[in-house]
């Protein structure tokens, strides 16, 4: 009886294991949907994404032709056919064709939006539009150029780890006596800098400020653009150096949209960097030559 139960348990475990592995594998198996030529384009776009590069609108058509040494593809419908993802929106969600098409266009959109943030005239929502669209009260001469959700705001905090004392000291000497020496009576603190999580919320870049509106602890923050001295870039965040006050660290977490879909990453940080640079240089209302 015991052996039979053990055997049944092993069979159930094996079935569950392969079922889990099958679900995990679906996120990479969607590559099989692309043609060889389509996969070459997708891999090239992935490399551009990781290298923080951008691509102009419809630039993927020229890129496909160049990578595959052809000139037959003239438009996006033709490109979808050549890639093997035509009509993917009509397929069931979770199918390889749907996932492959969704992944490709999400990847392409991120790289295209980088180009727009870097070279095109930026969106500009005025006071009335900001209230209607974002429920945010801004100044009459202020415009919102970018809004990003689910951003984490950190601030520098000094942590005291221990205290060293210096000053009057004495010790017991032999035969009931004692010795001593004088010094400056003071306490010396050992300190280190850490970043404390303040809140998670929405980030707005305007022509005048960086605005953060917390949604969990309802903490709001604001930095004047003219108060920014520098910013340091990390893989998942931006450290803002200001002329006064604490340095904030704005973090952008990567996430997968849906566990049943392809692993599309967020790309908000790269757009924020580009828009912030445009606002600092005050050229957000003009077309930049690429």
N, C-alpha and C positions, 0 to 999 in steps of 0.2 A: 504493500500500500504506500509506504513511504517512498520507495523507488519510483512508483508511478507518479506521485505528486511532484517529485523532483524533476522527472522527465517532462511533465506538463509545464512546470515552471520554466524550464530551459527553453522549451518551444515558444512559450509566450514572450520570453525575453528576447529571443532571436527575432521574432516577428516585429515586436515593438522597436527593436534596434534598427532594423532595416527600414521600417516605416519612417522613423525619425531621420535617418540618413537620406532617405529619398526626398523628404521635405526640404532638408538643408541643401541637397544637391540641386533642387529646382532653381535655386538662385544663380547657379553657374551653368546649368544645362541649357539655358535660353540662348547661349552663344551658338548652339547647334542650329538654331533657326536661321541665322544669317548665311548668305552665300559666302564663298571664299572672299569675293571682292567686298561684300558688305562688312564682313568681319575685319578686314584690313582697315576700313574706314573707322569702325568703332574703336579698334585698338589705338589708332592714331589720335582720335578725339580723347580717349582716356589719358593718353600721354600728355596731351595739351592741357587737360583738366588738372592733372597733378603738377604740371610745370607752371601753373598760373598764367597760361596764355589765353588769348581771346581770338574770336573769329567773327568776321562781319556777316551780315545777313546773306543767306544763300551762298556763302563761301564754301559750304560743304560739297556743293555740286562740282565746283572746280577742283576741290581737293580729291574727291572720289575719282575724277578723270585722271588727275595727275598721278595718284597712288597706283591706279590700275592701268596706266598707260593707254588711255582711251579718250575719245572725245564724243562718245555717243550720247551721254546723259546730258539733257538740256534743262530739265525741270525737276521739281520734287516728286511728282507722281512717278516719273520715270526712274528716279533714284530709289524710291521705295520698292518698285518692282525688281530693280537690279540687286537690291539688298535682301530681298525675300521677306519683306514685312508689309507689303501692300495689303490694305484692308484690315490691318491689325485691330482697329477699334471695333470691328464687327465680330471679333472672336471673343470667346468666353474669357473673363478675367481669370488669371491663373494659368491660362494656356501659354505654351512657349512663345507662340507668335505674338500674343498680346504683350507679354512681359518684354520680349525683345524690342518691339516697337516702342513701348512706353519708356524703356531704359534709354534707347537711342535718342528719342526726342527730348527727354529730360536732360541728358548729357549735353546735347546740342544747344538746348535753351540756356543752360548755365553759361556756356562759353560765349554764346551770342549776347547775353545780358552783360557780361563783362565788357564786351566791345562797346555796347551802347553806353555803359557807365563811364567808359574811358574816352570815347570820341564824340558821341552824339550830344545834342542839347538835352539837358536833364529835365525830367518832369518837375513841375513846380506847382504845388498846391497852396493857394493863398489862404488867408485867414478863414473865410467862409467855407471853403472846400475842406480845410483841415478839420473844422468842427463837424461838418457833415460826414466826411469819410472816416475820420479817426477819433472823433469826439475829443479833440485836443485843442486847447485855447492857445493860440500863438499871437505874435504881435502883428500889427496892421501892415508892416513893411517886411514881413518874414514869409518865407516859402519853404514848404517841406519837399525835399528832393528824394528822400528814401526812407522807407519804413521796414524794419526787420523785426520779426516776432521771435519769441523764445530765446532771448539773449540774457546771459548772466553777467551781473555787475559785481566786481570785487574792488576792494580798496586796501591800500597798504595799512598795516597795523603793526606797531612796535610791541613785541612780546618780551617781558622781563623773565629771564630764565633762572637767574640766581643773583645773590648780593654778596659782594666782597667788601669786608670792612678793613679800614686802615686807621691807625691812630695810636692812642695810649695802649701799651701792652705791658704785661708783667707776668712773671712766672715765679713759682715757689723755689727758693734756693735751698741748699743743704743747711741743716742745723737751725731751722726755723726762720732763716732770713728770706729775702726775695730780691730779685733784680728787675729792672724795668727800663724801658726806653720811651721817649716821647715822639709823637708824630702828629700829622694833621688828622684830626678826628673827622672822618667822612665815610660815606658808604658809596661804593662803586657798583653800579648795576651792570650785569651782563645782559645785553639785549640783542634781539634779532628781528628782522623784518619778515612778516608774513602777509599773505593776502586773505582778507576775511570776506566771505560771501555775503553780499548785502541783500540782493533780491534777484529774482528772475522776472523779465518783463519785455516790453517793447522799446526798441531804439529808433529814434528819429534823427535824421541829419537835415538841418535847415541851412539857409544861407548865413545864419548868425550863430547857431548853437548845435551842440549835440544834446539831445534830450532823451532821458531814460525814464520810463513810467513803469514802476514795479507792479506786478499783478498778484504776487503772493503775500508780501508784507506791506504793500502799498507805499514803497519808498520811491520817491521821485528825485532825480538828479539832473543837473544841467551844467554844461561847460560852454563858455563862450569860445567861438572859433578863434578869435584874436588872442585868447589866453593860452592857446596850445603852442608849446615851444617845440615839441618833437613827439613822435610816436614810434614805439618799437614793435616789431612784428614777431609773433610766435606762430606756431603751426595752427593753433586754434584760438588765438586771441590777439588783441591790440593793447599795449600799455601806453597810456596817454601821459606825456610829460607836460605839466602846466607850470605857469610862472608862479603860482601860489596854490596852496592846499594839497590834499592827498592825491597821489597818483592813482587813477582808476585803471583796472584791468577789465576790458570788455571781452568776454569769452563767448565763442560760438561753437556749440556742441554739434558734432556730426550725428546724424541719425538716419535710420532706414524708414522710409515712409510707411511701409506695410510689410509685415513678415512674409506675406505671400507674394510679394512683388520683388523686382530686381533691386539690388542694393544701391539706390541713388543717394548720393551724399548731398548735404546742404552746401551751398556755395556763397552764403551771405557775406562771409568775412571778406572775400575777394572783391565783392561789389562795394562793400562799405569802404574799403581802402581806396578804391578808385574814386568814388563819389567824394569822400573826405578830401582827397588830394585836389580834386577839381574845385571844391568850395574854398579850400585854403588859398589856392591860386586865383580864385575868383574868375574862372573861365567856364562856369557851368552853363552859361546861357549862349555859348557859341559852339559851332561845329569845329572839332579839332581834326586836322589832317592826320590820317593814320599812316 
